């Protein structure tokens, strides 16, 4: 009998089989500018060399998102995006790439963790990032995800002390999302510090790959993150800005976003 691949299995395979020295994980705001176009943007990501995709669920009051992503979330909600049609889009995107859903905790609690995790598994969505879910309150969501083979991905920051990194590492599934800066998402002209020490600290406590995100917006920064030891590189605001600018100019945002992903993918290939 063939073993059924779980979402966690698919994430592990994506990191292991990444075409660059680090897996490339572009962020996509689902429903921006509309659901159908966001699926086409994901297709452009896949064609341009992405290894996984982080699929954002638009939310009216985000905690971790900077102004570019917040504005895209607001536009997506105004265009009719809902959790249901975002998950439907996730089903289609998961046929192309492993999908990690980024969602605030409210929709999970509204449905209940078991129902939410079951729906992710049924739709082929591999992982789940919940920025406002504290470690101390994560057990019901983690148990529900584990039961369905969905990877609950934790976040850590430069300010996370070693004892907490150790506790987080024991619950990590899929990968650890390491935030490179203190603050919200957004492009930075340059990274304020070499992430090597931060990545080494996180890796010392993690049994799964360690990805770096926040503030990475071009090929040089992605390459530097890989050189510093990141197993994966996450890029968000730069791509959302490319979509927004194309929409403002009346152009198709899919090739615009795809060209940014192609630049990042090229930079990660030795």
MARKOL-796107 format. One line per 5 residues: their letters; for each residue x, y, z of C-alpha. Coordinates in pm, 1 decimal. Example, Ala and Ser with C-alpha at 12.3 -4.5 7.8 and 13.67 -1.06 7.14 Angstrom:
BEGIN
AS	1230.0:-450.0:780.0 ~ 1367.0:-106.0:714.0
END
This chain:
BEGIN
XXXXX	0.0:0.0:0.0 ~ 131.7:344.6:-91.6 ~ 181.0:569.0:208.1 ~ -32.7:883.1:191.5 ~ 182.9:1195.0:187.0
XXXXX	98.2:1440.2:463.1 ~ 139.9:1814.0:447.3 ~ 439.0:1789.0:679.0 ~ 594.2:1531.2:444.7 ~ 542.3:1761.6:148.3
XXXXX	711.1:2054.4:327.3 ~ 1008.0:1837.7:422.2 ~ 1042.8:1725.9:59.9 ~ 1023.6:2085.6:-62.9 ~ 1310.5:2194.7:160.2
XXXXX	1515.2:1887.4:74.1 ~ 1457.9:1927.0:-299.0 ~ 1489.5:2305.6:-323.6 ~ 1645.7:2412.4:-650.5 ~ 1864.0:2677.0:-479.9
XXXXX	2085.2:2656.6:-175.3 ~ 1781.4:2771.6:26.0 ~ 1414.3:2708.2:-44.0 ~ 1235.9:3010.2:-187.9 ~ 900.2:3085.7:-30.1
XXXXX	721.7:3390.7:-174.8 ~ 424.0:3535.4:10.2 ~ 91.2:3584.9:-161.4 ~ -201.1:3785.6:-28.1 ~ -499.4:3574.3:-124.2
XXXXX	-777.3:3771.6:-289.6 ~ -556.9:4063.6:-393.3 ~ -660.8:4207.6:-630.5 ~ -915.7:3923.1:-649.5 ~ -924.1:3548.7:-591.2
XXXXX	-878.3:3439.3:-952.8 ~ -585.3:3672.9:-1008.3 ~ -415.6:3558.3:-689.5 ~ -428.5:3200.5:-818.7 ~ -267.7:3317.2:-1143.8
XXXXX	2.1:3496.6:-942.5 ~ 74.7:3171.7:-758.3 ~ 108.9:2998.6:-1094.4 ~ 361.7:3264.5:-1195.6 ~ 548.9:3199.7:-869.7
XXXXX	568.7:2827.7:-950.2 ~ 682.2:2891.2:-1306.8 ~ 951.4:3134.6:-1185.3 ~ 1116.0:2892.4:-943.0 ~ 935.6:2912.0:-607.6
XXXXX	963.8:2600.8:-389.4 ~ 672.5:2673.0:-155.3 ~ 419.3:2953.3:-114.2 ~ 299.7:3136.0:196.1 ~ -67.4:3214.1:140.9
XXXXX	-194.7:3504.1:349.3 ~ -554.7:3522.4:464.2 ~ -663.9:3888.5:457.5 ~ -747.8:4024.0:801.9 ~ -871.5:4367.1:901.7
XXXXX	-652.3:4417.5:1209.3 ~ -315.9:4243.5:1154.7 ~ -40.3:4248.7:1415.0 ~ 264.4:4142.1:1215.0 ~ 197.8:4296.7:874.2
XXXXX	342.1:4628.2:762.9 ~ 158.9:4892.4:555.5 ~ 201.8:4728.6:212.8 ~ 54.5:4394.5:315.5 ~ -208.0:4561.1:536.9
XXXXX	-325.7:4770.3:240.6 ~ -345.7:4457.7:22.7 ~ -548.5:4279.4:291.3 ~ -790.8:4571.0:308.4 ~ -830.8:4568.7:-70.8
XXXXX	-882.3:4192.8:-72.2 ~ -1155.4:4215.3:190.0 ~ -1323.4:4493.8:-5.4 ~ -1314.0:4276.5:-318.6 ~ -1500.3:3999.2:-137.5
XXXXX	-1228.1:3768.1:-5.6 ~ -1345.1:3532.9:268.8 ~ -1176.6:3251.7:457.7 ~ -1382.0:3005.0:253.6 ~ -1281.7:3132.2:-90.3
XXXXX	-920.0:3175.9:24.0 ~ -916.1:2808.4:121.0 ~ -1067.2:2719.6:-215.1 ~ -785.3:2912.6:-382.4 ~ -540.7:2728.1:-157.5
XXXXX	-672.6:2397.7:-290.8 ~ -589.8:2501.6:-646.3 ~ -249.3:2645.9:-555.4 ~ -158.3:2329.3:-364.0 ~ -172.1:2142.8:-695.3
XXXXX	129.2:2352.6:-799.6 ~ 331.1:2408.3:-481.1 ~ 322.0:2319.8:-112.4 ~ 106.2:2583.3:58.3 ~ 159.6:2722.9:407.4
XXXXX	-142.3:2924.1:519.4 ~ -75.3:3240.2:721.7 ~ -384.2:3326.2:923.7 ~ -461.2:3501.7:1249.0 ~ -614.1:3286.7:1519.4
XXXXX	-972.6:3412.4:1506.6 ~ -1093.2:3198.0:1211.0 ~ -931.7:2890.8:1367.8 ~ -1111.1:2941.9:1697.5 ~ -1437.2:3025.1:1520.1
XXXXX	-1439.6:2688.2:1340.1 ~ -1256.6:2497.3:1612.3 ~ -899.9:2365.7:1568.0 ~ -1006.0:2012.3:1470.3 ~ -1242.3:2126.7:1196.4
XXXXX	-994.9:2385.4:1067.8 ~ -702.9:2139.6:1052.0 ~ -922.3:1876.7:886.5 ~ -1024.4:2123.7:616.6 ~ -661.8:2218.4:550.9
XXXXX	-567.1:1851.4:512.0 ~ -862.3:1777.9:285.2 ~ -766.0:2072.7:66.7 ~ -401.3:1966.1:42.7 ~ -270.2:2266.2:237.1
XXXXX	54.5:2160.0:400.1 ~ 122.1:2399.4:686.0 ~ -14.9:2670.7:908.5 ~ 140.9:2990.1:1048.7 ~ -53.7:3174.2:1320.4
XXXXX	132.1:3491.6:1424.3 ~ -91.6:3572.9:1722.3 ~ -100.8:3220.6:1869.7 ~ 119.7:3214.9:2181.7 ~ 323.4:2902.8:2251.5
XXXXX	145.5:2862.5:2585.0 ~ -195.2:2844.7:2412.1 ~ -91.7:2645.3:2104.9 ~ -148.8:2288.2:2229.0 ~ -506.3:2239.3:2096.7
XXXXX	-411.2:2373.0:1752.1 ~ -87.6:2170.4:1746.5 ~ -269.0:1851.1:1843.5 ~ -533.6:1905.6:1575.5 ~ -267.9:1976.0:1311.3
XXXXX	-59.5:1674.6:1412.4 ~ -364.2:1450.6:1385.0 ~ -413.7:1564.0:1024.6 ~ -48.4:1579.6:918.5 ~ -56.7:1959.2:885.1
XXXXX	263.3:2133.5:1001.5 ~ 206.9:2407.5:1262.0 ~ 498.2:2642.9:1196.1 ~ 615.9:2859.6:1489.2 ~ 768.1:3205.7:1467.4
XXXXX	1072.4:3328.8:1658.3 ~ 1234.3:3672.3:1672.3 ~ 1581.3:3814.0:1739.8 ~ 1463.5:3887.1:2094.3 ~ 1355.6:3527.5:2167.0
XXXXX	1578.7:3392.9:2449.1 ~ 1746.5:3052.8:2424.7 ~ 1523.0:2880.2:2679.2 ~ 1215.7:2982.9:2480.9 ~ 1381.2:2878.7:2152.5
XXXXX	1426.4:2537.6:2309.4 ~ 1059.4:2515.9:2410.1 ~ 946.7:2635.5:2067.0 ~ 1180.8:2390.0:1893.7 ~ 1012.0:2100.2:2072.6
XXXXX	678.0:2197.1:1913.6 ~ 810.5:2300.7:1569.4 ~ 671.1:2127.7:1262.8 ~ 765.6:2186.2:899.1 ~ 1011.3:2467.5:963.9
XXXXX	1078.2:2750.9:1205.6 ~ 987.6:3096.1:1071.0 ~ 1263.4:3322.8:1193.9 ~ 1180.8:3692.7:1187.4 ~ 1499.1:3880.0:1096.2
XXXXX	1407.3:4211.2:1258.3 ~ 1198.2:4346.1:1541.2 ~ 892.2:4510.3:1390.6 ~ 641.6:4438.6:1120.3 ~ 685.1:4310.3:765.5
XXXXX	823.6:4549.0:505.6 ~ 1107.9:4615.2:268.2 ~ 1437.4:4738.5:413.3 ~ 1710.6:4904.7:208.5 ~ 1960.6:4695.2:399.7
XXXXX	1944.7:4442.9:677.7 ~ 2050.3:4595.3:1007.6 ~ 2260.4:4301.3:1120.6 ~ 2418.8:3979.7:997.7 ~ 2159.4:3707.4:1067.7
XXXXX	2424.5:3435.0:1102.7 ~ 2424.7:3439.4:1482.0 ~ 2045.1:3445.6:1501.7 ~ 2012.2:3155.8:1256.8 ~ 2275.1:2954.8:1442.1
XXXXX	2091.3:3006.3:1772.2 ~ 1758.7:2897.7:1622.5 ~ 1912.9:2597.5:1446.3 ~ 2068.1:2481.0:1771.4 ~ 1717.7:2430.3:1907.9
XXXXX	1528.7:2321.2:1594.6 ~ 1480.8:1969.9:1456.7 ~ 1333.6:2112.6:1134.7 ~ 1462.6:2360.4:869.9 ~ 1493.2:2726.4:963.9
XXXXX	1358.8:2990.7:724.4 ~ 1428.5:3363.9:742.0 ~ 1173.3:3633.8:662.8 ~ 1083.0:4003.1:712.3 ~ 1290.1:4266.5:533.6
XXXXX	1417.1:4050.2:245.4 ~ 1322.2:4213.4:-84.1 ~ 1586.5:4149.4:-351.7 ~ 1824.7:3887.3:-482.4 ~ 2126.0:4019.9:-293.4
XXXXX	1942.8:4004.2:39.3 ~ 1807.1:3656.7:-38.1 ~ 2156.3:3537.2:-128.5 ~ 2297.1:3686.5:192.0 ~ 2031.9:3507.4:396.9
XXXXX	2124.0:3175.6:235.3 ~ 2494.2:3241.8:291.3 ~ 2416.8:3312.6:656.4 ~ 2266.3:2966.8:692.4 ~ 1895.8:3005.3:621.4
XXXXX	1734.9:2685.5:491.1 ~ 1455.8:2892.9:341.1 ~ 1397.5:3254.1:241.4 ~ 1057.3:3422.7:271.5 ~ 977.4:3736.7:69.9
XXXXX	650.7:3925.1:114.9 ~ 614.1:4301.5:85.7 ~ 827.6:4335.1:-229.0 ~ 598.2:4094.2:-411.1 ~ 279.3:4249.6:-279.7
XXXXX	412.4:4589.9:-391.8 ~ 479.8:4450.0:-740.4 ~ 118.2:4334.5:-759.2 ~ -14.4:4667.9:-630.3 ~ 192.7:4870.4:-876.1
XXXXX	80.6:4655.8:-1170.3 ~ -283.0:4694.9:-1068.2 ~ -241.9:5072.6:-1041.5 ~ -93.2:5081.0:-1391.0 ~ -367.8:4863.7:-1536.9
XXXXX	-118.6:4584.8:-1609.0 ~ -138.3:4213.0:-1538.9 ~ 15.3:4159.0:-1192.5 ~ 101.2:3790.5:-1247.5 ~ 403.6:3842.8:-1476.8
XXXXX	515.2:4140.7:-1266.6 ~ 526.9:3928.7:-952.4 ~ 673.9:3634.9:-1142.0 ~ 968.9:3843.5:-1260.0 ~ 1053.8:3932.2:-899.0
XXXXX	1041.4:3565.6:-800.4 ~ 1265.4:3476.8:-1095.5 ~ 1525.9:3729.1:-976.5 ~ 1515.2:3583.3:-625.3 ~ 1537.9:3225.7:-754.0
XXXXX	1837.9:3310.9:-971.4 ~ 2015.5:3466.4:-674.2 ~ 1969.7:3150.8:-467.6 ~ 2120.0:2918.0:-728.7 ~ 2493.6:2875.9:-691.5
END
